[in-house]
Amino acid sequence: DAGVTQSPTHLIKTRGQQVTLRCSPKSGHDTVSWYQQALGQGPQFIFQYYEEEERQRGNFPDRFSGHQFPNYSSELNVNALLLGDSALYLCASSLTTLGANVLTFGAGSRLTVL
Amino acid sequence: AQSVTQLGSHVSVSEGALVLLRCNYSSSVPPYLFWYVQYPNQGLQLLLKYTTGATLVKGINGFEAEFKKSETSFHLTKPSAHMSDAAEYFCAYRSGGSYIPTFGRGTSLIVHP
């Protein structure tokens, strides 16, 4: 049973460019969350998608946008890249419930902005 | 607003010694609490979770944590450290009315031979 898969694993962009990161959730999961993890920091919540809608959003600017597809996979888009966007971007999937559902994380996409 | 505080950005122990990683949360509502581990160049992996019931929770790799409501704490312990335990550990909190866990800043566990 495949877990959460993310692509690409590494990428390098320059300031002002745009990037798209992709995530396939664990089989059976219907909810996808995206986190940004800067070096030496904990994961910071960007947004969560459920039923192809953004259900909740963290404190990130509109340059960060996303999408969820009917097969539950998801994309994270970042426009007008800044040096400060350099980070590990983690996708986590779960089965939506207000119980103690557990996030299953992918290995991440490491973005470097030059 | 809920928050999670992990005391100590780095903890260093000798192999075979007790591991204690501290986590405190601030919230007035009953919590779900989690510990995750992150090895280099990998995503986060769940070690253990507290939902309701027994306050002492056992996880994988010999780790356990105790929920203490009066202290708003959820410290992670392991009786005997192994070299393979060297990693980054994250405590996370989620209230029952939220879908989104809040993560602490992490504690790097260093294990010396």
Interface residues (C-beta under 8 A of the other chain):
Chain A: V4 T31 S33 Y35 G40 Q41 G42 P43 Q44 F45 Q48 Y50 R55 Q56 G58 L90 A92 T96 L98 G99 A100 V102 L103 T104 F105 G106 A107 G108
Chain B: S9 Y32 F34 Y36 N41 Q42 G43 L44 Q45 L46 K49 T51 F90 R94 G96 G97 S98 Y99 I100 P101 T102 F103 G104 R105 G106
